[in-house]
Amino acid sequence: MSTAYVALGANIGEPARTVRAAFDALAGLAGVRLAAASSLYRTAPVGLTDQPDFINAVACLETDLAPEALLAALFAVEARFGRRRGAKNGPRSLDLDLLLYDDRVLHVPGLTLPHPRLHLRAFVLAPLAEIAPGLALPGRGTVAAWLPAVALQAIERL
């Protein structure tokens, strides 16, 4: 089994309810076990700022799916929650980002591991630090070591 970390985010409809339901959806995927789920966090949108705040979280999954198959399963979950891909950084019914898969470094069309911006975003690092503070980010150090870099980004644990 491999260990993967997935960021969850939503800001359309009832985002807190959606993120909680998405944890259940991840737990129900074939070949996947939900090993840990962070608290929910409220954050301001990044990039396109004229939209509602996001509810974010991180899940730790144990899986026998390959990274590409896991990503396809994540996209299928997003679709079940009504995700329509539109404007970059725009509003989302549900966004699932594959952050890490073991200590793999991977660059294939449609998937880069580790996620290229995970170390720059409080909405990823804070929930990730909650469930795995000593986790190593391949080529970057630990999650906890990166938290000061995002300390000025507003985030509220719910």
PAZAPA-4460 file (N, C-alpha, C; in steps of 0.05 Angstrom, whole numbers, plus 32768, in hexadecimal, padded with zeros to 4 digits):
% residues 158
    n_x    n_y    n_z   ca_x   ca_y   ca_z    c_x    c_y    c_z   seq   type   mol
   8011   7FE8   8000   8000   8000   8000   8012   8019   8000     1      M     A
   8009   802D   7FF2   8016   8046   7FF1   8006   805B   8002     2      S     A
   8014   8070   800A   8007   8086   8018   8005   809E   8007     3      T     A
   7FED   80A9   8005   7FE9   80C1   7FF4   7FDB   80D6   8005     4      A     A
   7FE0   80EF   7FFF   7FD3   8106   800D   7FC4   8116   7FF8     5      Y     A
   7FAB   811C   7FFF   7F99   812A   7FEC   7F8E   8143   7FFA     6      V     A
   7F90   815A   7FEC   7F83   8172   7FF5   7F67   8173   7FEB     7      A     A
   7F55   817C   7FFD   7F38   817F   7FF6   7F31   819C   7FFA     8      L     A
   7F21   81A7   7FE8   7F18   81C2   7FEA   7EFE   81C6   7FDC     9      G     A
   7EED   81D9   7FE6   7ED4   81DF   7FDA   7ECB   81FB   7FE3    10      A     A
   7EBC   8209   7FD2   7EB2   8223   7FDA   7E97   822A   7FCD    11      N     A
   7E8A   8215   7FC2   7E6F   8219   7FB6   7E5B   8208   7FC6    12      I     A
   7E43   8213   7FC9   7E2E   8204   7FD7   7E34   8203   7FF5    13      G     A
   7E35   81EB   8000   7E3B   81E7   801C   7E57   81DA   801E    14      E     A
   7E6C   81EA   801C   7E87   81DE   8019   7E90   81CD   8031    15      P     A
   7E89   81D4   8049   7E91   81C3   8060   7E84   81A8   805E    16      A     A
   7E6A   81A7   8058   7E5C   818E   8054   7E68   817E   803D    17      R     A
   7E6F   818C   8027   7E7B   817F   8010   7E95   8172   8017    18      T     A
   7EA7   8181   8025   7EC1   8176   802C   7EBE   815D   803E    19      V     A
   7EAC   815F   8051   7EA7   8148   8063   7E9D   8130   8053    20      R     A
   7E8B   8135   8040   7E81   811F   802F   7E97   8114   801D    21      A     A
   7EA9   8126   8014   7EBF   811D   8003   7ED2   810A   8012    22      A     A
   7ED6   810E   802D   7EE5   80FB   803C   7ED9   80E0   803B    23      F     A
   7EBE   80DF   803D   7EB0   80C5   803C   7EB3   80B9   8020    24      D     A
   7EB1   80C9   800B   7EB4   80C0   7FF0   7ED0   80B4   7FEB    25      A     A
   7EE5   80C2   7FF6   7F00   80B7   7FF4   7F02   809C   8002    26      L     A
   7EF6   809A   801A   7EF7   8081   8029   7EE9   806A   801A    27      A     A
   7ED7   8071   8009   7EC8   805D   7FFA   7ED4   8054   7FE0    28      G     A
   7EEA   8060   7FD8   7EF7   8059   7FBF   7F03   803D   7FC1    29      L     A
   7F01   802E   7FAB   7F0D   8013   7FAA   7F2B   8017   7FAA    30      A     A
   7F39   8007   7FBA   7F56   8008   7FBB   7F61   801E   7FCD    31      G     A
   7F4F   802B   7FDD   7F57   8042   7FED   7F4D   803E   8009    32      V     A
   7F5D   8046   801D   7F54   8047   8039   7F5B   8063   8043    33      R     A
   7F47   8070   804F   7F4B   808B   805B   7F59   8087   8075    34      L     A
   7F73   808E   8077   7F83   808A   808F   7F81   80A1   80A2    35      A     A
   7F7D   80BA   8098   7F7B   80D1   80A9   7F6D   80E7   809A    36      A     A
   7F5F   80F8   80A9   7F51   810F   809E   7F56   8127   80B0    37      A     A
   7F5E   813D   80A5   7F63   8155   80B5   7F49   8162   80BD    38      S     A
   7F4B   8176   80CD   7F35   8188   80D3   7F2F   8198   80BA    39      S     A
   7F19   81A7   80BA   7F12   81B9   80A4   7F1E   81D4   80AB    40      L     A
   7F26   81E2   8096   7F32   81FD   8098   7F24   8210   8084    41      Y     A
   7F20   8228   808D   7F15   823D   807B   7F2C   824E   8072    42      R     A
   7F2D   8253   8058   7F42   8264   804C   7F37   8276   8036    43      T     A
   7F44   828C   8033   7F3D   829E   801D   7F45   8292   8003    44      A     A
   7F37   8299   7FED   7F3F   828E   7FD3   7F5A   829A   7FCA    45      P     A
   7F68   828A   7FBA   7F82   8292   7FAF   7F7E   8298   7F91    46      V     A
   7F8B   82AC   7F88   7F8A   82B3   7F6B   7F71   82C3   7F65    47      G     A
   7F5B   82B6   7F5F   7F41   82C2   7F59   7F34   82C7   7F74    48      L     A
   7F35   82E0   7F7E   7F2D   82E5   7F9A   7F10   82ED   7F9D    49      T     A
   7F02   82F3   7F87   7EE6   82FB   7F89   7ED4   82E2   7F88    50      D     A
   7ED5   82D3   7F9E   7EC5   82BB   7FA1   7EC4   82B3   7FBF    51      Q     A
   7EB3   82A1   7FC7   7EB1   829A   7FE3   7ECA   828D   7FED    52      P     A
   7ECE   828E   8008   7EE4   8280   8015   7EE2   8262   800F    53      D     A
   7EF8   8254   8012   7EF9   8238   800E   7EF9   8229   8029    54      F     A
   7EEF   8211   8029   7EF3   81FE   803F   7F07   81EA   8034    55      I     A
   7F1C   81E6   8043   7F32   81D4   803B   7F38   81BF   8050    56      N     A
   7F44   81A9   8047   7F4D   8194   8059   7F61   8183   804A    57      A     A
   7F6C   816F   8058   7F7F   815C   804C   7F78   8140   8056    58      V     A
   7F7A   812D   8044   7F75   8111   804A   7F8F   8101   8046    59      A     A
   7F94   80EE   8057   7FA9   80DB   8053   7F9C   80C1   804A    60      C     A
   7FA5   80B6   8033   7F99   809E   8029   7FAE   8088   8027    61      L     A
   7FA7   8070   802D   7FB7   8059   8027   7FAA   804C   800F    62      E     A
   7FBA   8046   7FFB   7FAE   803D   7FE2   7FC0   8029   7FD3    63      T     A
   7FB3   8017   7FC4   7FC3   8006   7FB2   7FC0   800F   7F95    64      D     A
   7FB3   8027   7F91   7FB1   8032   7F77   7FCB   8040   7F6F    65      L     A
   7FD2   803F   7F56   7FE9   804F   7F4C   7FE2   806C   7F4D    66      A     A
   7FF5   807E   7F4D   7FEF   809B   7F4E   7FDB   80A4   7F39    67      P     A
   7FDF   809C   7F20   7FCD   80A4   7F0B   7FB1   809A   7F0F    68      E     A
   7FAE   8081   7F18   7F94   8075   7F1E   7F86   8083   7F35    69      A     A
   7F96   808A   7F49   7F8B   8099   7F60   7F81   80B4   7F57    70      L     A
   7F90   80C2   7F46   7F88   80DC   7F3C   7F6E   80D9   7F2C    71      L     A
   7F6B   80C5   7F1C   7F53   80C0   7F0D   7F3B   80BC   7F20    72      A     A
   7F40   80AD   7F36   7F2B   80A9   7F49   7F23   80C3   7F57    73      A     A
   7F37   80D4   7F5D   7F31   80EE   7F69   7F20   80FF   7F56    74      L     A
   7F27   80FF   7F3C   7F17   810E   7F29   7EFA   8104   7F27    75      F     A
   7EF7   80EA   7F2A   7EDC   80DE   7F29   7ECC   80E7   7F42    76      A     A
   7ED9   80E9   7F59   7ECB   80F3   7F71   7EC4   8110   7F6D    77      V     A
   7ED6   8120   7F62   7ECF   813C   7F5D   7EB7   813E   7F4B    78      E     A
   7EB6   812E   7F36   7E9F   812F   7F23   7E85   8127   7F31    79      A     A
   7E86   8114   7F43   7E6E   810C   7F52   7E63   8123   7F63    80      R     A
   7E75   8135   7F6C   7E6E   814C   7F7C   7E68   8165   7F6A    81      F     A
   7E66   8161   7F50   7E5F   8177   7F3E   7E75   8188   7F35    82      G     A
   7E8E   8180   7F37   7EA5   8190   7F2F   7EA4   8195   7F11    83      R     A
   7EA6   81AD   7F09   7EA9   81B6   7EED   7EC3   81C6   7EEC    84      R     A
   7ED5   81BE   7EDB   7EEE   81CC   7ED9   7EEA   81E6   7EC8    85      R     A
   7EF0   81FC   7ED5   7EEC   8216   7EC8   7F04   8227   7ECC    86      G     A
   7F00   8240   7ED5   7F15   8253   7ED9   7F29   8249   7EED    87      A     A
   7F43   824D   7EE7   7F58   8245   7EFA   7F54   8254   7F14    88      K     A
   7F55   8246   7F2B   7F51   8250   7F46   7F35   825B   7F4A    89      N     A
   7F22   8252   7F39   7F06   825B   7F3C   7EF7   824B   7F51    90      G     A
   7EDE   8252   7F55   7ECD   8244   7F68   7ECB   8226   7F61    91      P     A
   7EC8   8216   7F76   7EC8   81F9   7F72   7EB4   81EC   7F85    92      R     A
   7EA5   81D9   7F7A   7E93   81C9   7F8B   7EA5   81B5   7F9B    93      S     A
   7EBA   81AB   7F8F   7ECD   819A   7F9D   7EE7   8199   7F8C    94      L     A
   7EFD   819D   7F9A   7F17   819B   7F8D   7F28   8186   7F9D    95      D     A
   7F32   8172   7F90   7F43   815E   7F9C   7F5E   815F   7F8E    96      L     A
   7F73   8165   7F9D   7F8E   8166   7F92   7F9F   8150   7F9E    97      D     A
   7FAC   8140   7F8E   7FBF   812C   7F97   7FD9   813B   7F9E    98      L     A
   7FDF   813C   7FB7   7FF7   814B   7FC1   8010   813B   7FC0    99      L     A
   800F   8123   7FCC   8026   8112   7FCF   801D   80F5   7FCC   100      L     A
   8030   80E5   7FC2   802B   80C8   7FC0   8046   80BB   7FC8   101      Y     A
   8046   80B0   7FE0   805F   80A6   7FEC   8073   80BD   7FE9   102      D     A
   808C   80B6   7FE2   80A0   80CB   7FDE   80A6   80CE   7FC0   103      D     A
   8092   80C7   7FAF   8096   80C8   7F92   8098   80E4   7F88   104      R     A
   80AA   80E7   7F74   80AC   80FF   7F64   80A5   80F7   7F48   105      V     A
   8090   8103   7F3E   8085   80FB   7F24   807C   8113   7F14   106      L     A
   8083   8112   7EFB   807B   8127   7EE8   8070   811A   7ECF   107      H     A
   8056   8116   7ECD   8049   810B   7EB6   8032   811E   7EAE   108      V     A
   8029   811D   7E95   8013   812F   7E8D   7FFB   812C   7EA1   109      P     A
   7FF3   8143   7EAC   7FDC   8144   7EBE   7FE2   813E   7EDB   110      G     A
   7FFB   8137   7EE2   8001   8130   7EFE   801E   8136   7F04   111      L     A
   8023   8147   7F18   803D   814C   7F23   803D   8146   7F41   112      T     A
   8050   8136   7F49   8053   812F   7F65   806F   8135   7F6E   113      L     A
   8073   8141   7F86   805D   814C   7F96   8050   8163   7F88   114      P     A
   8038   816A   7F92   8029   8180   7F86   803C   8198   7F86   115      H     A
   803E   81A6   7F70   8053   81BB   7F6D   8050   81D3   7F7F   116      P     A
   8038   81D9   7F8A   8034   81F0   7F9B   802B   81EA   7FB7   117      R     A
   802C   81D1   7FBF   8022   81CA   7FDA   8031   81D7   7FF0   118      L     A
   804B   81DD   7FED   805B   81E9   8002   8057   8207   8004   119      H     A
   8047   8213   7FF2   8042   822F   7FF2   8027   8238   7FFB   120      L     A
   8017   8224   8004   7FFB   8229   800A   7FF3   8221   8026   121      R     A
   7FEB   8234   8036   7FE2   822E   8051   7FCA   821B   8051   122      A     A
   7FB8   821D   803D   7FA1   820C   803D   7FA7   81EF   8038   123      F     A
   7FC0   81EA   802F   7FCA   81CE   802D   7FDB   81C7   8045   124      V     A
   7FEE   81D8   804B   8002   81D2   8060   7FF6   81D0   807C   125      L     A
   7FE3   81E1   8083   7FD8   81E0   809E   7FC9   81C6   80A3   126      A     A
   7FB6   81BD   8092   7FA9   81A4   8097   7FBC   818C   8094   127      P     A
   7FD0   818E   8082   7FE4   8179   807F   7FF5   8176   8098   128      L     A
   7FFC   818D   80A3   800C   818D   80BC   7FFC   8182   80D4   129      A     A
   7FE2   8186   80D3   7FD1   817B   80E8   7FD3   815C   80E9   130      E     A
   7FD3   814F   80D2   7FD2   8132   80D1   7FEE   8125   80CD   131      I     A
   8001   8135   80C3   801C   812A   80BE   8031   813F   80BF   132      A     A
   8036   814B   80D7   8049   8162   80D8   8066   815B   80D1   133      P     A
   806E   8143   80D5   808A   813B   80CF   808D   8130   80B3   134      G     A
   8078   8130   80A3   8079   8125   8088   808D   8134   8077   135      L     A
   809D   8125   8069   80B1   8131   8057   80A5   8137   803C   136      A     A
   80AA   814F   8032   80A2   8156   8017   80BB   8151   8006   137      L     A
   80B9   813F   7FF3   80D1   8138   7FE3   80DF   8150   7FD8   138      P     A
   80F9   8152   7FE0   810A   8168   7FD7   8105   8183   7FE5   139      G     A
   80F4   8184   7FFA   80ED   819D   8006   80EF   819E   8024   140      R     A
   80F2   8188   8032   80F2   8188   804F   80D7   817F   8059   141      G     A
   80D1   8185   8072   80B8   817C   807F   80A2   8190   807B   142      T     A
   808A   8186   807F   8072   8197   807F   8075   81AD   8094   143      V     A
   807C   81A5   80AC   807F   81B8   80C2   8093   81CE   80BC   144      A     A
   80A8   81C8   80AE   80BD   81DC   80A8   80B2   81F1   8094   145      A     A
   809E   81EA   8084   8093   81FD   8071   807D   820F   807C   146      W     A
   8072   8208   8094   805C   8218   809F   8063   8236   80A3   147      L     A
   807B   823D   80AC   8081   8259   80AF   8080   8269   8094   148      P     A
   8084   825B   807E   8084   8269   8064   8067   8272   805C   149      A     A
   8053   8265   8069   8037   826C   8062   8029   8279   8079   150      V     A
   8038   8281   808E   802C   828C   80A7   801B   82A4   80A3   151      A     A
   801F   82B4   808E   8010   82CC   808A   7FF6   82C7   807A   152      L     A
   7FF2   82AF   8070   7FDA   82A8   8061   7FC4   82A2   8075   153      Q     A
   7FAD   82B0   8072   7F97   82AC   8085   7F8B   8290   8082   154      A     A
   7F88   8283   8099   7F7C   8269   809A   7F6F   8265   80B6   155      I     A
   7F57   825A   80B6   7F48   8256   80CF   7F40   8239   80D1   156      E     A
   7F49   822C   80E7   7F40   8210   80EC   7F24   8211   80F7   157      R     A
   7F12   8201   80EB   7EF6   8200   80F3   7EF2   81EB   8109   158      L     A
***
